[in-house]
Amino acid sequence: MTSAADLATSFVLDLDKPAPAALRGAVIALGNFDGVHRGHAELAREAIELGEQLGRRPAALTFEPHPRSVFRPEEPVFRLTPPAVKTELLGQLGLPLTFVLPFNRDVAAIRAEAFVDDLLLGRLGAAGLVCGYDFHFGQGRTGSPEMLQARCAGQGVPVVIVPPFAWDGEAVSSSLIRNALEQGDVARAADYLGRPWFVRGVVAHGDKRGRELGYPTANMHLARDCKLKHGIYAVRMKIDGIWHDGVASFGRRPTFDDGAPRLETFVFDFAGDLYGSQVDVAFVSWLRGEAKFDSLEALITQMDADSLRAREILGKTPPFLP
């Protein structure tokens, strides 16, 4: 069965060329959408509803790279979702098309009025727009939701401003989720996201040390900006469309080499060859912090305990959908 995510596509905008006629006239949800969290789901819901009222399809418009990476490259933002994953998740929310605006200093210098008139209404021919209460755009971030609404009103284009979305007493934001992950609180991050946070990557060859310890692991190098707290986690790994339970270590391996951070995942009851495979690893629960052990025996004893605890936690966690 083909899912909404399978049908999700992205289109990179070129400000020197008109958008294809077939892509014009959508109801567009605006935002960075990093993480595609519960608050973003509200934007998608409003765009879908407005699209149904107007007889137009819903879409999203986002920016790549993250604006902070352009203005403060020395402080790269901890990205929750790389572009391809963001498009896929927006598709799952019911936004099958994502317009991607390549962000640079020239784009940042576009006056807010021109951003609305030339891009949104001109090139994209937006039939309706949806944005969050804190969406700002244009030169000096002078464009506001209220300005967008007022400017589009003269063209008969409705603009829906979505208020803050609260979950468990907190206004959900990408920053809030990043903070939770930096503390290792993957369960709280999942609450705000509406699903477990996951990473996607290709399984690489490691030092084969896990195999010698009785715990062969799938090794992945995460993005340099990843600030997930180093430690041991109960996880699930998606292999060929199927989720498998496991336990993972993210960190520098202090018992051995204190090297560059690496994600090492031991998949329970799995014997296949994963080298070169693209997999997803979803973080379900924090188990403990990274530690240095005085002997391999002590390390193996702790790994046995970690695996047992991860199995118990995951045994009580509902299965993930494909």
Long-range contacts (C-beta under 8 A, 24 or more apart in sequence): 3-92, 3-322, 4-91, 4-92, 4-94, 4-96, 5-88, 5-89, 5-91, 5-92, 6-91, 7-91, 7-96, 8-87, 8-88, 8-90, 8-91, 8-92, 8-95, 8-96, 8-97, 8-98, 9-87, 9-96, 9-97, 9-98, 10-83, 10-84, 10-87, 10-97, 10-98, 10-99, 10-100, 11-97, 11-98, 11-99, 11-100, 12-100, 12-102, 13-99, 13-100, 13-101, 13-102, 13-119, 13-123, 15-107, 15-119, 15-123, 18-123, 19-99, 19-123, 19-124, 19-125, 23-59, 23-97, 23-99, 23-124, 24-123, 24-124, 24-125, 25-56, 25-125, 25-126, 25-127, 26-51, 26-56, 26-57, 26-58, 26-59, 26-97, 26-124, 26-126, 26-127, 27-51, 27-54, 27-56, 27-57, 27-58, 27-59, 27-126, 27-127, 27-128, 27-129, 27-130, 28-58, 28-59, 28-60, 28-61, 28-99, 28-120, 28-124, 28-126, 28-128, 28-129, 28-130, 29-58, 29-59, 29-60, 29-61, 29-95, 29-129, 29-130, 29-131, 30-60, 30-61, 30-129, 30-130, 30-131, 30-135, 30-137, 31-60, 31-61, 31-62, 31-131, 31-132, 31-135, 32-62, 32-63, 32-66, 32-67, 32-174, 33-60, 33-62, 33-81, 33-86, 33-90, 34-66, 34-77, 34-79, 34-80, 34-81, 34-86, 34-174, 35-80, 35-81, 35-174, 35-177, 35-193, 35-197, 36-81, 36-86, 36-89, 36-90, 36-93, 36-193, 37-172, 37-173, 37-174, 37-177, 37-192, 37-193, 37-194, 38-165, 38-167, 38-172, 38-192, 38-193, 38-194, 39-132, 39-162, 39-164, 39-165, 39-171, 39-172, 39-173, 40-90, 40-93, 41-93, 41-194, 42-162, 42-165, 43-130, 43-131, 43-132, 43-162, 44-90, 44-93, 44-94, 44-95, 45-93, 45-94, 46-130, 46-160, 46-162, 47-95, 47-128, 47-130, 47-160, 48-94, 48-95, 50-128, 50-130, 50-158, 50-160, 51-127, 51-128, 54-127, 54-128, 54-158, 56-127, 56-128, 57-96, 57-97, 58-94, 58-95, 58-96, 59-95, 59-96, 59-97, 59-98, 59-99, 60-90, 60-95, 60-97, 60-98, 60-99, 61-98, 61-99, 61-100, 61-101, 61-120, 61-124, 62-86, 62-98, 62-99, 62-100, 62-101, 63-100, 63-101, 63-102, 63-103, 63-107, 64-100, 64-101, 64-102, 64-103, 65-103, 66-103, 67-103, 67-108, 70-103, 70-104, 70-105, 70-108, 71-108, 76-224, 76-225, 77-225, 78-178, 78-181, 78-182, 78-225, 78-226, 78-227, 79-223, 79-225, 80-174, 80-177, 80-178, 80-181, 80-197, 82-200, 82-223, 84-200, 85-200, 99-124, 108-139, 109-139, 110-138, 110-139, 111-138, 111-139, 111-142, 112-137, 112-138, 112-139, 112-142, 112-143, 112-147, 113-138, 113-143, 113-151, 114-138, 115-143, 116-143, 116-147, 116-148, 116-151, 116-152, 117-151, 120-152, 121-152, 121-155, 121-157, 126-152, 126-157, 127-157, 128-157, 128-158, 128-159, 128-160, 129-157, 129-158, 129-159, 129-160, 130-159, 130-160, 130-162, 131-159, 131-160, 131-161, 131-162, 132-161, 132-162, 132-164, 133-161, 133-162, 133-163, 133-164, 134-164, 167-191, 167-192, 178-227, 181-227, 181-228, 181-229, 182-227, 182-228, 182-229, 183-229, 184-228, 184-229, 184-231, 184-233, 184-286, 184-289, 185-286, 186-233, 186-283, 186-284, 186-285, 186-286, 187-284, 187-285, 187-286, 189-283, 190-283, 190-284, 195-282, 196-236, 196-282, 196-283, 196-284, 196-320, 197-282, 197-283, 198-238, 198-280, 198-281, 198-282, 198-283, 199-226, 199-263, 199-280, 199-281, 200-278, 200-279, 200-280, 201-263, 201-278, 201-279, 201-281, 202-276, 202-277, 202-278, 202-279, 203-274, 203-275, 203-276, 203-277, 203-278, 203-279, 204-275, 205-275, 206-262, 206-264, 207-256, 209-256, 210-264, 210-266, 213-296, 213-299, 213-300, 213-303, 214-300, 215-266, 215-303, 215-307, 216-266, 217-248, 217-249, 217-264, 217-265, 217-266, 218-264, 218-265, 218-266, 218-267, 218-274, 218-279, 219-262, 219-263, 219-264, 219-265, 220-262, 220-263, 220-264, 220-265, 220-279, 220-281, 221-260, 221-262, 221-263, 222-250, 222-261, 222-262, 222-263, 226-261, 228-283, 229-286, 229-289, 230-261, 230-289, 230-290, 231-286, 231-287, 231-288, 231-289, 231-290, 232-286, 232-287, 232-288, 232-289, 232-290, 232-306, 233-283, 233-284, 233-285, 233-286, 233-287, 233-310, 234-283, 234-284, 234-285, 234-287, 234-309, 234-310, 234-313, 234-314, 235-265, 235-281, 235-282, 235-283, 235-284, 235-310, 236-281, 236-282, 236-284, 236-314, 236-320, 237-265, 237-267, 237-279, 237-280, 237-281, 237-282, 238-279, 238-280, 238-281, 238-282, 238-320, 239-267, 239-270, 239-272, 239-274, 239-277, 239-279, 240-277, 241-322, 242-322, 243-282, 243-319, 243-320, 243-322, 244-268, 244-269, 244-270, 245-269, 245-310, 245-311, 245-314, 246-270, 246-310, 247-287, 247-303, 247-306, 247-307, 247-310, 248-281, 248-283, 249-290, 251-290, 252-290, 254-290, 254-291, 254-292, 255-291, 255-292, 255-293, 255-299, 266-307, 268-307, 268-310, 268-311, 282-320, 284-313, 284-314, 284-317, 285-310, 285-313, 285-317
